[in-house]
Amino acid sequence: MDTKKYEQMSPFELKNILIKMAQDSAKKNNEEVLNAGRGNPNFLNTLVRRAFNYFTLFAADLAEKNIDIKNLGLRIKPDGIKKKLDDFLSKLEDKESANFLKEAINYCNEKLNLNLDELVFELADASLGDFYPSPPRIFPNMEKIIFDYLNKVLFDGQLAKKGKFELFATEGATASMIYIFNSLKENKILNEGDYIAIITPIFSPYLEIPELNDYKLVEVFVESNEEKGWQVPDSEIKKLEDQKVKALFFVNPANPASVALNKETLEKIEKIVSEKRRDLIVLTDTVYATFVEKFNSVAGVIPKNTICVYSYSKYFGATGWRLGIIMLHEDNVIDKLIANLSEKDKKELDNRYRIDALQPEKIKFINRLEMDSRNIALAHTGGLSCPQQCIMALFSLFELLDKKKEYKKSIQSILLKRITSLYDNLGIKNQIGPEHTYYYTLLDLGKMAAEKYDNDFAKYFIQNVSTIEFLFKLAKEKLTICLPGQGFAGPKSSIRIALANLSNDAYPIIGKNINDVMQEYYNNWKK
């Protein structure tokens, strides 16, 4: 089969072809397809979901008490609402959910010094979704809760020392990226032909976005090295010294390499920024940060240069909820770059934002993100939906209350078990360490061939067997779906295996299936 025509396809489009191929084979023998190409986890947080629904029930009951017409309520009021919640929770049979909500509200009072009537009203009214988000960027009390969560999971409680940060709640990390790229373009910070450095391998759509006609940016790959534990060599980091590079873009911990950048790598990036590239914009997706033992964020070393994006989708099993956050330092480099634009450019921007502000030149970039997300004219209806913001705050409080990290340890245990059983059945050594998420693994088939057999077979395999051909064979004969690593700018002979989306007992089978296909190639070569 000629597989070259498939090599330029996005891995996620190729996945559909592989699924169809596997399903056609599965029908013949009534067998199950194992799709290890999807990143959606099969685990999810249940307590917060129960608590959220009780909170909505509480708020709906309050609304109905305001009017004596069946199935109709009036908007609730904040006066005395904390006491009303206490009364509701005291009668709740689900004591675990009731206790969580009590502890969460008390935490907000004791640790964050929030007014409890204002907080409970904000959460209750948001759970009903009966009003626009106000302010559109994010609710004020929820911003404090979510910042406290981010400070814990991304910065080990040290971020407050770096100054004040502002948040914009979005429909997941993907929406965050679209908003960021769009606003950087609209505000004349990233223009057609500008260079953007991308640490690879990386989530394939992040390779595709900068090249779109909307932006037409020039991509400069900053290649992390598998031999160095997927850290970035000095020779690659040096590319950031080039003044033509306007921005650095990366996922940390990486997808698909599933390893976090270590402190030394981040310090090297910080050194270049502080000494030679004070104007460099750093854009980082940190969705997998909660899976590693200890996370080091680039926003912790160069906070004023960094746009930090986080999503709740993977850790809490909430991809369908679409919950994301953009975090930006109040004294950031982007606002400075906008202020230093030419008078002509600044006048054009003033005209763009004038319909929403008397002094458009004073609008900060974090607010321009929200306004641009609704094409300015509809900015007053912008922002993440109120129920989404409510459950995001509750997810945050759940983690903040989990002092022993029991939830995190449970998920880490599941993923470690899956990757261990996968590699045991592949018959090769697995790389482990505190910077690994185990959410994916990037398996280099060429290296597998050398480790399991010999260098002569590995050389033959790399030169004669395309990764797409291997994946087609794996799908058709073994009903197993994986994605090509090359589509993520990874090694040419690598494949990405998702470890979060299938049951534990699937991974020994996947390991065996990959091993069987490799063995078949080896047997044919020996003949």
C-alpha positions in Angstrom: 0.0 0.0 0.0 1.2 3.5 -0.9 1.2 5.3 2.5 3.1 8.5 1.5 -0.2 10.3 0.7 -1.2 9.9 4.4 2.0 11.3 5.9 0.9 14.9 5.5 -2.5 14.3 7.3 -3.1 15.5 10.8 -2.8 12.5 13.2 -6.4 13.2 14.3 -7.7 12.9 10.8 -5.6 9.8 10.1 -7.1 8.3 13.3 -10.6 8.2 11.6 -9.1 6.1 8.7 -7.5 3.8 11.2 -10.7 3.4 13.2 -12.7 2.6 10.0 -10.1 0.0 9.1 -10.2 -1.6 12.5 -14.0 -1.6 12.7 -14.3 -3.3 9.3 -11.9 -6.1 10.6 -13.7 -6.2 13.9 -17.1 -6.9 12.4 -15.9 -10.1 10.8 -15.0 -11.7 14.1 -17.2 -9.6 16.4 -14.1 -8.3 18.3 -13.5 -5.0 20.1 -11.4 -2.2 18.7 -8.8 -0.7 21.1 -8.5 3.0 20.4 -5.4 4.3 22.0 -5.4 7.3 19.8 -7.7 9.5 21.9 -6.6 11.6 24.8 -9.9 11.8 26.7 -9.5 10.1 30.1 -11.8 7.3 31.2 -11.6 8.5 34.8 -13.5 11.4 36.3 -14.1 13.2 39.5 -17.5 12.3 40.9 -17.8 14.1 44.2 -17.7 17.6 42.7 -20.3 16.6 40.1 -22.6 15.5 42.8 -21.9 18.6 44.9 -22.5 20.9 41.9 -25.9 19.3 41.2 -26.9 19.7 44.9 -25.8 23.3 44.7 -28.0 23.8 41.6 -30.9 22.1 43.4 -30.4 24.4 46.4 -30.4 27.5 44.1 -33.5 26.3 42.1 -35.4 25.7 45.4 -34.6 29.3 46.5 -35.7 30.7 43.2 -39.1 28.9 43.4 -39.7 30.3 46.9 -39.7 33.8 45.5 -43.0 33.3 43.6 -46.1 31.1 43.9 -46.3 29.9 40.3 -45.6 26.3 39.4 -42.2 25.7 37.6 -41.4 29.3 37.8 -38.8 31.1 39.9 -37.4 34.6 40.4 -33.7 35.5 40.6 -32.3 34.7 44.0 -30.9 37.4 46.4 -27.6 37.3 48.4 -29.1 38.4 51.8 -28.7 35.6 54.3 -27.9 33.0 51.6 -25.0 31.4 53.5 -27.4 30.5 56.3 -29.9 29.1 53.9 -27.2 26.9 52.3 -26.2 25.6 55.8 -29.9 24.7 56.4 -30.1 22.9 53.1 -26.9 20.9 53.6 -27.9 19.9 57.1 -30.8 18.0 55.6 -28.9 16.5 52.7 -28.7 12.7 52.9 -25.5 12.6 50.8 -23.2 13.6 53.7 -20.0 13.3 51.7 -21.3 16.0 49.3 -22.7 18.1 52.1 -19.4 18.0 54.0 -17.4 18.8 50.9 -19.5 21.9 50.3 -19.3 23.0 53.9 -15.5 22.6 54.0 -15.1 24.3 50.7 -17.1 27.4 51.8 -15.2 27.5 55.1 -11.9 27.3 53.3 -12.9 30.4 51.2 -13.6 32.2 54.4 -10.5 31.1 56.4 -7.9 31.0 53.7 -9.1 33.5 51.1 -11.0 35.9 53.4 -14.1 36.0 51.1 -17.5 37.3 52.2 -19.6 34.2 52.5 -22.9 35.6 51.5 -21.4 37.2 48.4 -19.5 33.9 47.6 -22.5 31.6 48.0 -24.7 33.9 46.0 -22.1 34.1 43.2 -21.9 30.3 43.1 -25.6 29.6 43.5 -26.6 32.2 40.9 -23.9 30.9 38.5 -25.1 27.3 38.9 -28.6 28.4 37.6 -27.1 30.1 34.6 -29.9 32.7 34.6 -27.7 35.7 34.0 -24.7 36.7 31.9 -21.2 36.3 33.4 -20.4 39.6 35.2 -17.8 40.8 34.7 -17.5 38.8 31.5 -13.8 37.8 32.0 -14.4 35.9 35.2 -16.5 36.2 38.4 -14.5 38.0 41.1 -14.7 35.5 43.9 -14.2 32.6 41.5 -11.0 34.3 40.2 -9.6 34.2 43.7 -10.4 30.6 44.2 -9.1 29.5 40.8 -5.9 31.5 41.3 -5.4 29.8 44.6 -5.7 26.4 42.9 -3.3 27.4 40.1 -0.9 28.6 42.6 -0.9 25.2 44.3 -0.8 22.9 41.3 1.4 24.9 39.0 3.6 26.8 41.3 3.7 24.9 44.6 2.3 27.9 46.4 5.1 30.3 45.3 3.3 32.3 42.6 1.9 35.0 44.9 5.6 36.1 45.5 5.8 37.0 41.8 3.2 39.7 41.8 -0.5 39.9 40.9 -2.0 37.8 38.1 -5.3 38.1 36.3 -7.4 35.3 34.8 -9.8 34.8 31.9 -12.1 31.8 32.0 -12.5 30.1 28.7 -14.0 27.1 27.0 -11.0 24.8 27.5 -7.4 25.2 26.6 -8.1 25.0 22.8 -10.4 28.0 23.0 -7.7 29.8 25.0 -5.2 29.3 22.2 -7.6 30.5 19.6 -8.4 33.6 21.6 -4.7 34.3 22.3 -3.5 33.9 18.7 -6.4 36.0 17.5 -5.8 38.9 20.0 -2.0 38.9 19.4 -2.8 39.3 15.7 -5.5 41.9 16.2 -3.3 43.9 18.5 -0.4 43.8 15.9 1.9 41.9 18.2 2.2 38.8 15.9 2.0 39.6 12.3 2.2 37.7 9.0 5.7 36.5 8.4 6.8 36.7 12.1 8.7 33.8 13.5 7.3 31.6 16.3 9.5 29.1 18.1 7.8 25.8 19.0 9.2 23.2 21.3 8.7 19.8 19.7 7.2 17.2 19.8 3.9 19.0 20.4 0.1 18.5 20.2 -0.4 18.5 16.4 -3.0 21.3 16.1 -0.5 23.6 17.8 1.7 23.0 14.8 -1.1 23.7 12.4 -2.6 26.9 14.0 0.4 29.2 13.3 0.5 28.2 9.6 -3.2 29.0 8.9 -4.0 31.8 6.5 -5.4 33.7 9.6 -1.8 34.1 10.9 0.8 32.9 8.4 3.6 32.7 10.9 7.0 31.1 10.3 7.6 28.1 12.6 11.0 27.5 14.1 11.2 24.1 15.7 13.1 23.9 19.0 13.6 20.2 19.3 13.6 18.4 22.7 15.9 15.4 22.8 14.7 11.9 23.8 18.2 10.9 24.8 18.2 13.8 27.2 14.9 12.8 28.7 12.9 15.0 26.4 14.7 18.2 27.7 15.9 20.9 25.3 19.6 20.9 24.4 21.5 24.2 24.7 22.0 24.4 21.0 18.2 24.4 20.5 17.5 26.9 23.3 20.0 29.2 21.6 17.5 29.6 18.7 15.5 31.9 21.0 18.3 34.5 20.9 17.2 35.3 17.3 15.4 38.7 17.3 13.2 37.5 14.5 11.5 35.0 16.9 8.6 37.0 18.5 7.1 34.2 20.6 7.9 30.8 22.1 5.1 28.2 22.2 5.1 24.9 24.0 3.1 22.3 26.0 4.6 21.6 29.5 4.4 18.7 30.4 4.7 17.7 26.8 2.1 16.0 24.6 3.0 13.4 23.3 6.4 13.0 25.1 4.6 13.2 28.5 7.6 14.7 30.3 7.8 18.1 32.1 10.7 20.5 31.4 13.1 20.4 34.4 14.2 23.3 36.4 17.5 23.5 34.6 15.9 23.8 31.2 13.5 26.5 32.3 16.4 28.5 33.9 18.3 28.4 30.6 15.2 29.9 28.9 14.9 32.5 31.7 18.6 33.5 31.2 18.1 34.2 27.5 14.9 36.2 28.2 16.4 38.2 31.0 19.7 38.9 29.3 18.9 39.1 25.6 15.1 38.7 24.8 13.1 40.8 27.3 10.5 41.3 24.6 9.9 37.5 24.0 6.3 36.3 24.5 6.1 32.8 26.0 2.9 30.9 25.5 2.5 27.6 27.5 -0.2 25.0 27.8 0.0 23.3 31.2 -3.0 21.0 31.0 -0.9 17.9 32.2 0.9 19.7 35.1 -1.3 18.0 37.7 -0.1 14.5 36.7 3.6 14.9 37.6 5.1 14.6 41.0 6.5 18.1 41.1 5.9 20.7 38.3 8.1 23.6 37.3 6.4 26.3 35.3 8.0 28.8 33.0 5.6 31.4 34.5 7.4 30.9 37.8 10.8 32.1 36.3 9.6 34.6 33.7 6.1 35.6 34.9 5.9 38.9 33.0 6.7 37.3 29.7 4.4 34.3 30.0 0.8 33.7 28.9 -0.1 30.5 30.9 -3.0 28.3 29.8 -4.5 25.6 32.0 -7.5 23.2 31.5 -9.4 21.1 33.9 -10.3 18.6 31.2 -7.8 15.8 31.8 -7.3 15.8 35.6 -11.0 15.9 36.5 -12.2 14.0 33.4 -14.1 17.1 32.2 -13.3 17.5 28.5 -17.0 17.8 27.8 -17.4 20.6 30.3 -14.9 22.8 28.4 -13.1 24.4 31.3 -10.0 26.5 30.8 -8.1 29.4 32.1 -5.7 32.0 30.7 -3.4 33.6 33.3 -1.4 36.7 32.8 0.7 38.9 35.0 -0.7 42.4 35.5 2.7 43.9 34.5 3.2 41.8 31.3 5.3 42.3 28.3 2.4 42.3 25.9 0.8 45.4 27.4 4.2 47.1 27.0 4.6 46.0 23.4 1.1 47.4 22.6 2.1 50.7 24.3 5.2 50.9 22.1 3.4 50.4 18.8 3.5 53.2 16.2 1.1 56.0 16.6 -0.7 54.8 13.4 -1.2 51.3 14.9 -2.3 52.6 18.2 -4.9 54.9 16.6 -6.2 51.9 14.6 -6.5 49.9 17.9 -8.2 52.8 19.7 -10.8 52.8 16.9 -11.3 49.1 17.3 -12.0 49.2 21.0 -13.6 52.6 21.2 -17.1 51.2 21.2 -16.5 49.5 24.5 -14.4 52.1 26.4 -13.9 55.9 26.7 -10.1 55.3 27.0 -9.5 52.3 24.7 -5.7 52.8 25.0 -5.9 51.8 28.7 -7.6 48.4 28.0 -5.3 45.7 29.2 -4.5 42.7 27.0 -6.3 40.2 29.4 -9.5 42.2 28.8 -8.8 42.6 25.1 -8.8 38.8 25.0 -12.3 38.6 26.3 -13.5 41.5 24.1 -11.9 40.0 20.9 -13.5 36.6 21.7 -16.8 38.2 20.9 -15.6 40.5 18.1 -15.8 43.6 20.4 -19.4 44.4 19.5 -20.7 41.5 21.6 -18.2 41.8 24.4 -20.9 42.4 27.0 -22.2 38.9 26.4 -18.8 37.3 26.4 -17.2 35.1 29.0 -17.4 31.4 30.0 -21.0 30.4 31.0 -21.9 30.8 34.6 -22.5 27.1 35.4 -19.1 26.3 33.9 -17.4 28.8 36.1 -19.2 27.4 39.1 -18.1 23.8 38.6 -14.6 25.1 37.8 -14.4 26.8 41.2 -15.7 23.6 42.9 -13.1 21.4 41.2 -10.5 23.9 42.4 -11.7 23.7 45.9 -11.7 19.9 45.9 -8.0 19.9 45.1 -7.2 22.6 47.6 -8.9 20.6 50.3 -7.1 17.4 49.4 -4.1 17.9 51.7 -2.9 14.3 51.4 -3.2 14.4 47.6 -5.2 11.2 47.6 -7.0 12.0 44.3 -3.8 12.8 42.5 -2.1 9.7 43.9 -5.0 7.5 42.8 -4.7 8.8 39.2 -0.9 8.5 39.1 -1.2 4.9 40.3 -3.7 4.1 37.6 -1.5 5.6 34.8 1.7 4.0 36.2 0.0 0.6 36.2 -1.1 1.0 32.6 2.2 2.1 31.2 4.0 -0.7 33.2 1.8 -3.4 31.8 2.1 -1.9 28.3 6.0 -2.0 28.4 6.1 -5.4 30.1 4.2 -6.8 27.1 6.3 -4.9 24.6 9.3 -6.5 26.2 11.4 -3.3 26.4 12.4 -1.0 29.2 10.1 1.9 30.2 11.5 5.3 31.2 10.1 6.4 34.6 10.7 9.5 36.8 9.1 12.3 38.7 8.8 14.5 35.6 6.8 11.9 33.7 3.0 12.1 33.4 2.4 8.6 32.0 -0.6 10.1 30.2 0.9 9.2 26.8 3.9 7.4 25.7 5.9 8.1 22.5 7.2 4.7 21.4 10.1 4.8 18.9 9.6 1.7 16.8 13.1 1.9 15.4 14.6 1.8 18.9 12.2 -0.9 19.9 13.5 -3.0 16.9 17.1 -2.5 18.0 16.4 -3.3 21.7 14.3 -6.4 21.0 16.3 -7.8 18.1 19.5 -6.2 16.7 20.8 -3.1 14.9 20.7 -4.7 11.5 17.0 -5.3 11.7 16.4 -1.9 13.2 18.2 -0.3 10.2 16.2 -2.3 7.8 12.9 -1.5 9.6 13.6 2.3 9.6 14.6 2.3 5.9 11.8 0.1 4.6 8.8 0.2 6.9 6.9 3.5 7.1 5.2 4.3 10.4 1.9 4.7 8.6 2.2 1.2 7.1 2.9 -0.2 10.6 -0.2 1.6 12.0 -2.4 0.4 9.2 -1.3 -3.1 9.8 -1.8 -2.7 13.6 -5.4 -1.4 13.0 -6.4 -4.0 10.4 -4.9 -7.1 11.9 -4.9 -6.3 15.6 -7.8 -3.8 15.8 -5.5 -1.4 17.7 -5.4 2.4 17.0 -2.3 4.5 17.8 -1.1 7.8 16.2 2.1 8.6 14.2 4.6 10.5 16.3 5.8 12.3 13.2 2.5 14.2 13.1 3.5 15.8 16.4 6.9 16.6 15.0 8.3 13.6 16.9 10.7 11.0 15.7 9.8 9.6 12.2 9.5 6.0 13.4 7.5 6.8 16.6 3.9 6.2 17.6 1.8 7.9 20.3 -0.1 5.7 22.7 -2.7 7.2 25.0 -2.7 5.7 28.4 -5.7 7.5 30.0 -8.6 6.5 27.9 -8.9 2.7 28.1 -9.4 0.2 30.9 -6.3 -1.2 32.7 -6.7 -4.6 31.1 -6.5 -3.1 27.6 -2.8 -2.1 27.9 -1.2 -5.5 28.2 -3.2 -6.4 25.0 -2.0 -3.3 23.2 1.6 -4.1 24.1 1.2 -7.6 22.9 -0.4 -6.5 19.6 2.4 -4.0 18.8 4.9 -6.7 19.7 3.2 -9.2 17.4 3.2 -6.9 14.4 6.9 -6.1 15.0 7.6 -9.8 15.3 5.9 -10.4 11.9 8.2 -7.8 10.3 11.2 -9.4 11.9 10.2 -12.9 10.7 9.7 -11.7 7.1 13.1 -10.0 7.3 14.8 -13.1 8.5 13.4 -15.1 5.6 
